[in-house]
Amino acid sequence: MENDESLPVIGSLVFAKSSQIKNSSVYGAGPTNSSDEFVSIAMDVALQVLKDSGKAKSAVHLTFSSK
C-alpha cells in the first residue's frame, strides 16, 4: 500500500529499546516494510486493541519510533 495521507492516524507506539526500528511507518493490516519481530507483535496487539474498542478501520496507520 502506498503512503496515503488521507488515512486517519489512529494509533502510535513507541519502543524504547529496539534499535532496529527507526521512525518507520507501517500501512495496512500488517507489517509491510519490516520483518522485525517487535513490529509484528506490536501490530498484532495494537490491531486487537483497536478492534476491541470499535475503532479499527479498514486501513490502519501505526507509527513506530525508537526514540
mmJSON file of the N, C-alpha and C atoms, coordinates in Angstrom:
{"data_MODEL":{"atom_site":{
"group_PDB":["ATOM","ATOM","ATOM","ATOM","ATOM","ATOM","ATOM","ATOM","ATOM","ATOM","ATOM","ATOM","ATOM","ATOM","ATOM","ATOM","ATOM","ATOM","ATOM","ATOM","ATOM","ATOM","ATOM","ATOM","ATOM","ATOM","ATOM","ATOM","ATOM","ATOM","ATOM","ATOM","ATOM","ATOM","ATOM","ATOM","ATOM","ATOM","ATOM","ATOM","ATOM","ATOM","ATOM","ATOM","ATOM","ATOM","ATOM","ATOM","ATOM","ATOM","ATOM","ATOM","ATOM","ATOM","ATOM","ATOM","ATOM","ATOM","ATOM","ATOM","ATOM","ATOM","ATOM","ATOM","ATOM","ATOM","ATOM","ATOM","ATOM","ATOM","ATOM","ATOM","ATOM","ATOM","ATOM","ATOM","ATOM","ATOM","ATOM","ATOM","ATOM","ATOM","ATOM","ATOM","ATOM","ATOM","ATOM","ATOM","ATOM","ATOM","ATOM","ATOM","ATOM","ATOM","ATOM","ATOM","ATOM","ATOM","ATOM","ATOM","ATOM","ATOM","ATOM","ATOM","ATOM","ATOM","ATOM","ATOM","ATOM","ATOM","ATOM","ATOM","ATOM","ATOM","ATOM","ATOM","ATOM","ATOM","ATOM","ATOM","ATOM","ATOM","ATOM","ATOM","ATOM","ATOM","ATOM","ATOM","ATOM","ATOM","ATOM","ATOM","ATOM","ATOM","ATOM","ATOM","ATOM","ATOM","ATOM","ATOM","ATOM","ATOM","ATOM","ATOM","ATOM","ATOM","ATOM","ATOM","ATOM","ATOM","ATOM","ATOM","ATOM","ATOM","ATOM","ATOM","ATOM","ATOM","ATOM","ATOM","ATOM","ATOM","ATOM","ATOM","ATOM","ATOM","ATOM","ATOM","ATOM","ATOM","ATOM","ATOM","ATOM","ATOM","ATOM","ATOM","ATOM","ATOM","ATOM","ATOM","ATOM","ATOM","ATOM","ATOM","ATOM","ATOM","ATOM","ATOM","ATOM","ATOM","ATOM","ATOM","ATOM","ATOM","ATOM","ATOM","ATOM","ATOM","ATOM","ATOM","ATOM"],
"id":[1,2,3,4,5,6,7,8,9,10,11,12,13,14,15,16,17,18,19,20,21,22,23,24,25,26,27,28,29,30,31,32,33,34,35,36,37,38,39,40,41,42,43,44,45,46,47,48,49,50,51,52,53,54,55,56,57,58,59,60,61,62,63,64,65,66,67,68,69,70,71,72,73,74,75,76,77,78,79,80,81,82,83,84,85,86,87,88,89,90,91,92,93,94,95,96,97,98,99,100,101,102,103,104,105,106,107,108,109,110,111,112,113,114,115,116,117,118,119,120,121,122,123,124,125,126,127,128,129,130,131,132,133,134,135,136,137,138,139,140,141,142,143,144,145,146,147,148,149,150,151,152,153,154,155,156,157,158,159,160,161,162,163,164,165,166,167,168,169,170,171,172,173,174,175,176,177,178,179,180,181,182,183,184,185,186,187,188,189,190,191,192,193,194,195,196,197,198,199,200,201],
"type_symbol":["N","C","C","N","C","C","N","C","C","N","C","C","N","C","C","N","C","C","N","C","C","N","C","C","N","C","C","N","C","C","N","C","C","N","C","C","N","C","C","N","C","C","N","C","C","N","C","C","N","C","C","N","C","C","N","C","C","N","C","C","N","C","C","N","C","C","N","C","C","N","C","C","N","C","C","N","C","C","N","C","C","N","C","C","N","C","C","N","C","C","N","C","C","N","C","C","N","C","C","N","C","C","N","C","C","N","C","C","N","C","C","N","C","C","N","C","C","N","C","C","N","C","C","N","C","C","N","C","C","N","C","C","N","C","C","N","C","C","N","C","C","N","C","C","N","C","C","N","C","C","N","C","C","N","C","C","N","C","C","N","C","C","N","C","C","N","C","C","N","C","C","N","C","C","N","C","C","N","C","C","N","C","C","N","C","C","N","C","C","N","C","C","N","C","C","N","C","C","N","C","C"],
"label_atom_id":["N","CA","C","N","CA","C","N","CA","C","N","CA","C","N","CA","C","N","CA","C","N","CA","C","N","CA","C","N","CA","C","N","CA","C","N","CA","C","N","CA","C","N","CA","C","N","CA","C","N","CA","C","N","CA","C","N","CA","C","N","CA","C","N","CA","C","N","CA","C","N","CA","C","N","CA","C","N","CA","C","N","CA","C","N","CA","C","N","CA","C","N","CA","C","N","CA","C","N","CA","C","N","CA","C","N","CA","C","N","CA","C","N","CA","C","N","CA","C","N","CA","C","N","CA","C","N","CA","C","N","CA","C","N","CA","C","N","CA","C","N","CA","C","N","CA","C","N","CA","C","N","CA","C","N","CA","C","N","CA","C","N","CA","C","N","CA","C","N","CA","C","N","CA","C","N","CA","C","N","CA","C","N","CA","C","N","CA","C","N","CA","C","N","CA","C","N","CA","C","N","CA","C","N","CA","C","N","CA","C","N","CA","C","N","CA","C","N","CA","C","N","CA","C","N","CA","C","N","CA","C","N","CA","C"],
"label_alt_id":[null,null,null,null,null,null,null,null,null,null,null,null,null,null,null,null,null,null,null,null,null,null,null,null,null,null,null,null,null,null,null,null,null,null,null,null,null,null,null,null,null,null,null,null,null,null,null,null,null,null,null,null,null,null,null,null,null,null,null,null,null,null,null,null,null,null,null,null,null,null,null,null,null,null,null,null,null,null,null,null,null,null,null,null,null,null,null,null,null,null,null,null,null,null,null,null,null,null,null,null,null,null,null,null,null,null,null,null,null,null,null,null,null,null,null,null,null,null,null,null,null,null,null,null,null,null,null,null,null,null,null,null,null,null,null,null,null,null,null,null,null,null,null,null,null,null,null,null,null,null,null,null,null,null,null,null,null,null,null,null,null,null,null,null,null,null,null,null,null,null,null,null,null,null,null,null,null,null,null,null,null,null,null,null,null,null,null,null,null,null,null,null,null,null,null,null,null,null,null,null,null],
"label_comp_id":["MET","MET","MET","GLU","GLU","GLU","ASN","ASN","ASN","ASP","ASP","ASP","GLU","GLU","GLU","SER","SER","SER","LEU","LEU","LEU","PRO","PRO","PRO","VAL","VAL","VAL","ILE","ILE","ILE","GLY","GLY","GLY","SER","SER","SER","LEU","LEU","LEU","VAL","VAL","VAL","PHE","PHE","PHE","ALA","ALA","ALA","LYS","LYS","LYS","SER","SER","SER","SER","SER","SER","GLN","GLN","GLN","ILE","ILE","ILE","LYS","LYS","LYS","ASN","ASN","ASN","SER","SER","SER","SER","SER","SER","VAL","VAL","VAL","TYR","TYR","TYR","GLY","GLY","GLY","ALA","ALA","ALA","GLY","GLY","GLY","PRO","PRO","PRO","THR","THR","THR","ASN","ASN","ASN","SER","SER","SER","SER","SER","SER","ASP","ASP","ASP","GLU","GLU","GLU","PHE","PHE","PHE","VAL","VAL","VAL","SER","SER","SER","ILE","ILE","ILE","ALA","ALA","ALA","MET","MET","MET","ASP","ASP","ASP","VAL","VAL","VAL","ALA","ALA","ALA","LEU","LEU","LEU","GLN","GLN","GLN","VAL","VAL","VAL","LEU","LEU","LEU","LYS","LYS","LYS","ASP","ASP","ASP","SER","SER","SER","GLY","GLY","GLY","LYS","LYS","LYS","ALA","ALA","ALA","LYS","LYS","LYS","SER","SER","SER","ALA","ALA","ALA","VAL","VAL","VAL","HIS","HIS","HIS","LEU","LEU","LEU","THR","THR","THR","PHE","PHE","PHE","SER","SER","SER","SER","SER","SER","LYS","LYS","LYS"],
"label_asym_id":["A","A","A","A","A","A","A","A","A","A","A","A","A","A","A","A","A","A","A","A","A","A","A","A","A","A","A","A","A","A","A","A","A","A","A","A","A","A","A","A","A","A","A","A","A","A","A","A","A","A","A","A","A","A","A","A","A","A","A","A","A","A","A","A","A","A","A","A","A","A","A","A","A","A","A","A","A","A","A","A","A","A","A","A","A","A","A","A","A","A","A","A","A","A","A","A","A","A","A","A","A","A","A","A","A","A","A","A","A","A","A","A","A","A","A","A","A","A","A","A","A","A","A","A","A","A","A","A","A","A","A","A","A","A","A","A","A","A","A","A","A","A","A","A","A","A","A","A","A","A","A","A","A","A","A","A","A","A","A","A","A","A","A","A","A","A","A","A","A","A","A","A","A","A","A","A","A","A","A","A","A","A","A","A","A","A","A","A","A","A","A","A","A","A","A","A","A","A","A","A","A"],
"label_entity_id":["1","1","1","1","1","1","1","1","1","1","1","1","1","1","1","1","1","1","1","1","1","1","1","1","1","1","1","1","1","1","1","1","1","1","1","1","1","1","1","1","1","1","1","1","1","1","1","1","1","1","1","1","1","1","1","1","1","1","1","1","1","1","1","1","1","1","1","1","1","1","1","1","1","1","1","1","1","1","1","1","1","1","1","1","1","1","1","1","1","1","1","1","1","1","1","1","1","1","1","1","1","1","1","1","1","1","1","1","1","1","1","1","1","1","1","1","1","1","1","1","1","1","1","1","1","1","1","1","1","1","1","1","1","1","1","1","1","1","1","1","1","1","1","1","1","1","1","1","1","1","1","1","1","1","1","1","1","1","1","1","1","1","1","1","1","1","1","1","1","1","1","1","1","1","1","1","1","1","1","1","1","1","1","1","1","1","1","1","1","1","1","1","1","1","1","1","1","1","1","1","1"],
"label_seq_id":[1,1,1,2,2,2,3,3,3,4,4,4,5,5,5,6,6,6,7,7,7,8,8,8,9,9,9,10,10,10,11,11,11,12,12,12,13,13,13,14,14,14,15,15,15,16,16,16,17,17,17,18,18,18,19,19,19,20,20,20,21,21,21,22,22,22,23,23,23,24,24,24,25,25,25,26,26,26,27,27,27,28,28,28,29,29,29,30,30,30,31,31,31,32,32,32,33,33,33,34,34,34,35,35,35,36,36,36,37,37,37,38,38,38,39,39,39,40,40,40,41,41,41,42,42,42,43,43,43,44,44,44,45,45,45,46,46,46,47,47,47,48,48,48,49,49,49,50,50,50,51,51,51,52,52,52,53,53,53,54,54,54,55,55,55,56,56,56,57,57,57,58,58,58,59,59,59,60,60,60,61,61,61,62,62,62,63,63,63,64,64,64,65,65,65,66,66,66,67,67,67],
"pdbx_PDB_ins_code":[null,null,null,null,null,null,null,null,null,null,null,null,null,null,null,null,null,null,null,null,null,null,null,null,null,null,null,null,null,null,null,null,null,null,null,null,null,null,null,null,null,null,null,null,null,null,null,null,null,null,null,null,null,null,null,null,null,null,null,null,null,null,null,null,null,null,null,null,null,null,null,null,null,null,null,null,null,null,null,null,null,null,null,null,null,null,null,null,null,null,null,null,null,null,null,null,null,null,null,null,null,null,null,null,null,null,null,null,null,null,null,null,null,null,null,null,null,null,null,null,null,null,null,null,null,null,null,null,null,null,null,null,null,null,null,null,null,null,null,null,null,null,null,null,null,null,null,null,null,null,null,null,null,null,null,null,null,null,null,null,null,null,null,null,null,null,null,null,null,null,null,null,null,null,null,null,null,null,null,null,null,null,null,null,null,null,null,null,null,null,null,null,null,null,null,null,null,null,null,null,null],
"Cartn_x":[0.846,0.0,0.88,0.511,1.305,0.97,1.864,1.671,0.481,-0.642,-1.869,-2.144,-1.887,-2.018,-3.469,-4.43,-5.825,-6.219,-5.354,-5.656,-5.585,-6.551,-6.503,-5.412,-4.716,-3.727,-4.483,-4.622,-5.435,-4.64,-3.325,-2.539,-1.077,-0.393,1.035,1.707,2.795,3.532,4.98,5.544,6.932,7.737,8.841,9.73,10.972,11.341,12.487,13.769,13.664,14.877,15.166,14.3,14.541,15.288,16.579,17.403,17.165,16.473,16.222,15.116,14.283,13.152,13.492,13.511,13.853,12.832,11.819,10.825,10.248,9.865,9.266,7.756,7.055,5.6,5.117,4.108,3.553,2.097,1.753,0.381,-0.255,-1.548,-2.25,-2.512,-2.784,-3.206,-2.05,-0.842,0.294,1.582,2.687,3.988,4.467,4.335,4.636,6.054,6.722,8.058,9.117,8.802,9.783,9.466,10.499,10.28,10.625,10.869,11.243,10.138,10.498,9.506,8.749,9.442,8.788,7.654,7.889,6.855,5.664,5.928,4.851,3.988,4.635,3.901,3.12,3.753,3.094,1.883,2.019,0.896,-0.261,0.043,-0.999,-1.741,-0.969,-1.57,-2.377,-1.794,-2.474,-3.753,-3.706,-4.905,-5.998,-5.622,-6.616,-7.256,-6.433,-6.961,-7.927,-7.547,-8.411,-9.715,-9.641,-10.851,-11.754,-11.157,-11.942,-12.611,-11.956,-12.518,-13.484,-13.619,-14.536,-13.993,-12.688,-12.115,-11.297,-11.27,-10.479,-11.109,-10.28,-10.745,-10.197,-10.663,-10.184,-8.706,-8.281,-6.871,-6.35,-5.244,-4.693,-3.291,-2.994,-1.661,-1.093,-0.019,0.653,2.069,2.514,3.856,4.741,5.906,6.854,8.107,8.594,9.774,10.673,11.989,12.945,13.407,12.722,13.094,13.154],
"Cartn_y":[-1.194,0.0,1.243,2.187,3.406,4.345,5.263,6.231,7.123,6.88,7.63,8.558,9.838,10.803,11.005,10.465,10.616,9.604,8.634,7.651,8.306,7.995,8.564,7.898,8.689,8.133,7.78,6.462,6.059,5.295,5.201,4.522,4.9,4.931,5.228,4.446,3.782,3.001,3.471,3.547,3.979,2.876,2.5,1.494,2.181,1.826,2.466,1.688,0.387,-0.417,-1.088,-0.91,-1.584,-0.683,-0.906,-0.057,-0.356,-1.47,-1.799,-0.943,-0.364,0.411,1.89,2.555,3.97,4.743,5.263,6.124,5.532,4.259,3.649,3.629,3.894,3.872,2.606,2.0,0.779,1.048,0.768,0.987,-0.359,-0.47,-1.692,-2.545,-3.825,-4.71,-5.484,-5.221,-5.947,-5.211,-5.669,-5.002,-5.231,-4.201,-4.357,-3.935,-3.204,-2.739,-3.159,-4.162,-4.614,-6.024,-6.839,-8.2,-8.29,-7.131,-7.095,-7.683,-8.621,-9.321,-8.376,-7.35,-6.404,-5.678,-5.349,-4.663,-5.583,-6.856,-7.812,-7.966,-8.141,-8.295,-7.032,-5.882,-4.616,-4.407,-4.734,-4.587,-5.476,-6.731,-7.665,-7.14,-6.684,-6.177,-4.917,-3.984,-2.713,-2.916,-3.792,-4.032,-4.675,-5.585,-6.224,-5.209,-4.315,-3.274,-2.378,-2.004,-1.135,-1.839,-3.137,-3.89,-3.965,-4.249,-4.373,-3.057,-1.951,-0.648,-0.137,-0.87,-0.462,0.626,0.898,1.995,1.528,0.227,-0.27,0.148,0.551,0.908,-0.125,-0.045,-0.994,-0.741,0.502,0.832,1.42,0.89,1.319,1.85,2.986,3.582,3.671,2.924,2.959,3.467,4.342,4.892,4.283,3.8,3.19,4.055,4.221,5.059,4.465,4.642,4.109,5.191,6.343,7.453,7.003],
"Cartn_z":[0.0,0.0,0.0,-0.842,-0.912,0.23,0.467,1.533,1.188,1.858,1.586,2.753,2.555,3.648,4.08,3.319,3.713,4.79,5.042,6.079,7.451,8.319,9.666,10.497,11.28,12.195,13.463,13.731,14.87,15.913,15.724,16.739,16.632,17.742,17.74,18.854,18.533,19.518,19.558,20.73,20.869,21.564,20.957,21.528,22.09,23.308,23.947,23.72,23.414,23.369,22.026,21.047,19.783,18.804,18.697,17.831,16.35,16.055,14.645,14.05,14.925,14.429,14.505,13.364,13.348,12.515,13.205,12.563,11.28,11.313,10.134,10.294,9.202,9.225,8.54,9.116,8.557,8.195,6.933,6.479,6.167,6.409,6.077,7.299,7.072,8.156,8.765,8.347,8.891,8.615,9.213,8.992,7.561,6.728,5.304,4.941,5.825,5.461,6.475,7.285,8.258,8.688,8.871,9.352,10.833,11.439,12.851,13.716,14.579,15.395,16.324,16.813,17.704,16.979,15.716,14.938,14.745,14.43,14.214,15.461,16.595,17.853,18.168,17.999,18.302,17.402,16.129,15.207,15.632,15.981,16.397,17.627,18.613,19.845,19.578,18.83,18.571,17.775,16.767,15.967,16.807,17.708,18.559,19.506,20.065,20.954,20.191,18.971,18.17,17.817,17.491,17.173,18.394,19.544,20.777,21.152,20.839,21.207,20.145,19.059,17.999,17.105,17.202,16.425,15.226,14.981,13.86,12.532,11.6,10.265,9.283,8.045,7.053,6.741,6.907,6.718,8.023,8.496,9.783,9.58,10.175,10.097,11.501,11.746,13.041,12.829,13.674,13.566,14.639,14.238,15.169,15.253,16.465,16.656,17.718,17.531,18.511,19.481,19.486,20.37,21.824],
"occupancy":[1.0,1.0,1.0,1.0,1.0,1.0,1.0,1.0,1.0,1.0,1.0,1.0,1.0,1.0,1.0,1.0,1.0,1.0,1.0,1.0,1.0,1.0,1.0,1.0,1.0,1.0,1.0,1.0,1.0,1.0,1.0,1.0,1.0,1.0,1.0,1.0,1.0,1.0,1.0,1.0,1.0,1.0,1.0,1.0,1.0,1.0,1.0,1.0,1.0,1.0,1.0,1.0,1.0,1.0,1.0,1.0,1.0,1.0,1.0,1.0,1.0,1.0,1.0,1.0,1.0,1.0,1.0,1.0,1.0,1.0,1.0,1.0,1.0,1.0,1.0,1.0,1.0,1.0,1.0,1.0,1.0,1.0,1.0,1.0,1.0,1.0,1.0,1.0,1.0,1.0,1.0,1.0,1.0,1.0,1.0,1.0,1.0,1.0,1.0,1.0,1.0,1.0,1.0,1.0,1.0,1.0,1.0,1.0,1.0,1.0,1.0,1.0,1.0,1.0,1.0,1.0,1.0,1.0,1.0,1.0,1.0,1.0,1.0,1.0,1.0,1.0,1.0,1.0,1.0,1.0,1.0,1.0,1.0,1.0,1.0,1.0,1.0,1.0,1.0,1.0,1.0,1.0,1.0,1.0,1.0,1.0,1.0,1.0,1.0,1.0,1.0,1.0,1.0,1.0,1.0,1.0,1.0,1.0,1.0,1.0,1.0,1.0,1.0,1.0,1.0,1.0,1.0,1.0,1.0,1.0,1.0,1.0,1.0,1.0,1.0,1.0,1.0,1.0,1.0,1.0,1.0,1.0,1.0,1.0,1.0,1.0,1.0,1.0,1.0,1.0,1.0,1.0,1.0,1.0,1.0,1.0,1.0,1.0,1.0,1.0,1.0],
"B_iso_or_equiv":[0.0,0.0,0.0,0.0,0.0,0.0,0.0,0.0,0.0,0.0,0.0,0.0,0.0,0.0,0.0,0.0,0.0,0.0,0.0,0.0,0.0,0.0,0.0,0.0,0.0,0.0,0.0,0.0,0.0,0.0,0.0,0.0,0.0,0.0,0.0,0.0,0.0,0.0,0.0,0.0,0.0,0.0,0.0,0.0,0.0,0.0,0.0,0.0,0.0,0.0,0.0,0.0,0.0,0.0,0.0,0.0,0.0,0.0,0.0,0.0,0.0,0.0,0.0,0.0,0.0,0.0,0.0,0.0,0.0,0.0,0.0,0.0,0.0,0.0,0.0,0.0,0.0,0.0,0.0,0.0,0.0,0.0,0.0,0.0,0.0,0.0,0.0,0.0,0.0,0.0,0.0,0.0,0.0,0.0,0.0,0.0,0.0,0.0,0.0,0.0,0.0,0.0,0.0,0.0,0.0,0.0,0.0,0.0,0.0,0.0,0.0,0.0,0.0,0.0,0.0,0.0,0.0,0.0,0.0,0.0,0.0,0.0,0.0,0.0,0.0,0.0,0.0,0.0,0.0,0.0,0.0,0.0,0.0,0.0,0.0,0.0,0.0,0.0,0.0,0.0,0.0,0.0,0.0,0.0,0.0,0.0,0.0,0.0,0.0,0.0,0.0,0.0,0.0,0.0,0.0,0.0,0.0,0.0,0.0,0.0,0.0,0.0,0.0,0.0,0.0,0.0,0.0,0.0,0.0,0.0,0.0,0.0,0.0,0.0,0.0,0.0,0.0,0.0,0.0,0.0,0.0,0.0,0.0,0.0,0.0,0.0,0.0,0.0,0.0,0.0,0.0,0.0,0.0,0.0,0.0,0.0,0.0,0.0,0.0,0.0,0.0],
"pdbx_formal_charge":[null,null,null,null,null,null,null,null,null,null,null,null,null,null,null,null,null,null,null,null,null,null,null,null,null,null,null,null,null,null,null,null,null,null,null,null,null,null,null,null,null,null,null,null,null,null,null,null,null,null,null,null,null,null,null,null,null,null,null,null,null,null,null,null,null,null,null,null,null,null,null,null,null,null,null,null,null,null,null,null,null,null,null,null,null,null,null,null,null,null,null,null,null,null,null,null,null,null,null,null,null,null,null,null,null,null,null,null,null,null,null,null,null,null,null,null,null,null,null,null,null,null,null,null,null,null,null,null,null,null,null,null,null,null,null,null,null,null,null,null,null,null,null,null,null,null,null,null,null,null,null,null,null,null,null,null,null,null,null,null,null,null,null,null,null,null,null,null,null,null,null,null,null,null,null,null,null,null,null,null,null,null,null,null,null,null,null,null,null,null,null,null,null,null,null,null,null,null,null,null,null],
"auth_seq_id":[1,1,1,2,2,2,3,3,3,4,4,4,5,5,5,6,6,6,7,7,7,8,8,8,9,9,9,10,10,10,11,11,11,12,12,12,13,13,13,14,14,14,15,15,15,16,16,16,17,17,17,18,18,18,19,19,19,20,20,20,21,21,21,22,22,22,23,23,23,24,24,24,25,25,25,26,26,26,27,27,27,28,28,28,29,29,29,30,30,30,31,31,31,32,32,32,33,33,33,34,34,34,35,35,35,36,36,36,37,37,37,38,38,38,39,39,39,40,40,40,41,41,41,42,42,42,43,43,43,44,44,44,45,45,45,46,46,46,47,47,47,48,48,48,49,49,49,50,50,50,51,51,51,52,52,52,53,53,53,54,54,54,55,55,55,56,56,56,57,57,57,58,58,58,59,59,59,60,60,60,61,61,61,62,62,62,63,63,63,64,64,64,65,65,65,66,66,66,67,67,67],
"auth_comp_id":["MET","MET","MET","GLU","GLU","GLU","ASN","ASN","ASN","ASP","ASP","ASP","GLU","GLU","GLU","SER","SER","SER","LEU","LEU","LEU","PRO","PRO","PRO","VAL","VAL","VAL","ILE","ILE","ILE","GLY","GLY","GLY","SER","SER","SER","LEU","LEU","LEU","VAL","VAL","VAL","PHE","PHE","PHE","ALA","ALA","ALA","LYS","LYS","LYS","SER","SER","SER","SER","SER","SER","GLN","GLN","GLN","ILE","ILE","ILE","LYS","LYS","LYS","ASN","ASN","ASN","SER","SER","SER","SER","SER","SER","VAL","VAL","VAL","TYR","TYR","TYR","GLY","GLY","GLY","ALA","ALA","ALA","GLY","GLY","GLY","PRO","PRO","PRO","THR","THR","THR","ASN","ASN","ASN","SER","SER","SER","SER","SER","SER","ASP","ASP","ASP","GLU","GLU","GLU","PHE","PHE","PHE","VAL","VAL","VAL","SER","SER","SER","ILE","ILE","ILE","ALA","ALA","ALA","MET","MET","MET","ASP","ASP","ASP","VAL","VAL","VAL","ALA","ALA","ALA","LEU","LEU","LEU","GLN","GLN","GLN","VAL","VAL","VAL","LEU","LEU","LEU","LYS","LYS","LYS","ASP","ASP","ASP","SER","SER","SER","GLY","GLY","GLY","LYS","LYS","LYS","ALA","ALA","ALA","LYS","LYS","LYS","SER","SER","SER","ALA","ALA","ALA","VAL","VAL","VAL","HIS","HIS","HIS","LEU","LEU","LEU","THR","THR","THR","PHE","PHE","PHE","SER","SER","SER","SER","SER","SER","LYS","LYS","LYS"],
"auth_asym_id":["A","A","A","A","A","A","A","A","A","A","A","A","A","A","A","A","A","A","A","A","A","A","A","A","A","A","A","A","A","A","A","A","A","A","A","A","A","A","A","A","A","A","A","A","A","A","A","A","A","A","A","A","A","A","A","A","A","A","A","A","A","A","A","A","A","A","A","A","A","A","A","A","A","A","A","A","A","A","A","A","A","A","A","A","A","A","A","A","A","A","A","A","A","A","A","A","A","A","A","A","A","A","A","A","A","A","A","A","A","A","A","A","A","A","A","A","A","A","A","A","A","A","A","A","A","A","A","A","A","A","A","A","A","A","A","A","A","A","A","A","A","A","A","A","A","A","A","A","A","A","A","A","A","A","A","A","A","A","A","A","A","A","A","A","A","A","A","A","A","A","A","A","A","A","A","A","A","A","A","A","A","A","A","A","A","A","A","A","A","A","A","A","A","A","A","A","A","A","A","A","A"],
"auth_atom_id":["N","CA","C","N","CA","C","N","CA","C","N","CA","C","N","CA","C","N","CA","C","N","CA","C","N","CA","C","N","CA","C","N","CA","C","N","CA","C","N","CA","C","N","CA","C","N","CA","C","N","CA","C","N","CA","C","N","CA","C","N","CA","C","N","CA","C","N","CA","C","N","CA","C","N","CA","C","N","CA","C","N","CA","C","N","CA","C","N","CA","C","N","CA","C","N","CA","C","N","CA","C","N","CA","C","N","CA","C","N","CA","C","N","CA","C","N","CA","C","N","CA","C","N","CA","C","N","CA","C","N","CA","C","N","CA","C","N","CA","C","N","CA","C","N","CA","C","N","CA","C","N","CA","C","N","CA","C","N","CA","C","N","CA","C","N","CA","C","N","CA","C","N","CA","C","N","CA","C","N","CA","C","N","CA","C","N","CA","C","N","CA","C","N","CA","C","N","CA","C","N","CA","C","N","CA","C","N","CA","C","N","CA","C","N","CA","C","N","CA","C","N","CA","C","N","CA","C","N","CA","C","N","CA","C"],
"pdbx_PDB_model_num":[1,1,1,1,1,1,1,1,1,1,1,1,1,1,1,1,1,1,1,1,1,1,1,1,1,1,1,1,1,1,1,1,1,1,1,1,1,1,1,1,1,1,1,1,1,1,1,1,1,1,1,1,1,1,1,1,1,1,1,1,1,1,1,1,1,1,1,1,1,1,1,1,1,1,1,1,1,1,1,1,1,1,1,1,1,1,1,1,1,1,1,1,1,1,1,1,1,1,1,1,1,1,1,1,1,1,1,1,1,1,1,1,1,1,1,1,1,1,1,1,1,1,1,1,1,1,1,1,1,1,1,1,1,1,1,1,1,1,1,1,1,1,1,1,1,1,1,1,1,1,1,1,1,1,1,1,1,1,1,1,1,1,1,1,1,1,1,1,1,1,1,1,1,1,1,1,1,1,1,1,1,1,1,1,1,1,1,1,1,1,1,1,1,1,1,1,1,1,1,1,1]
}}}
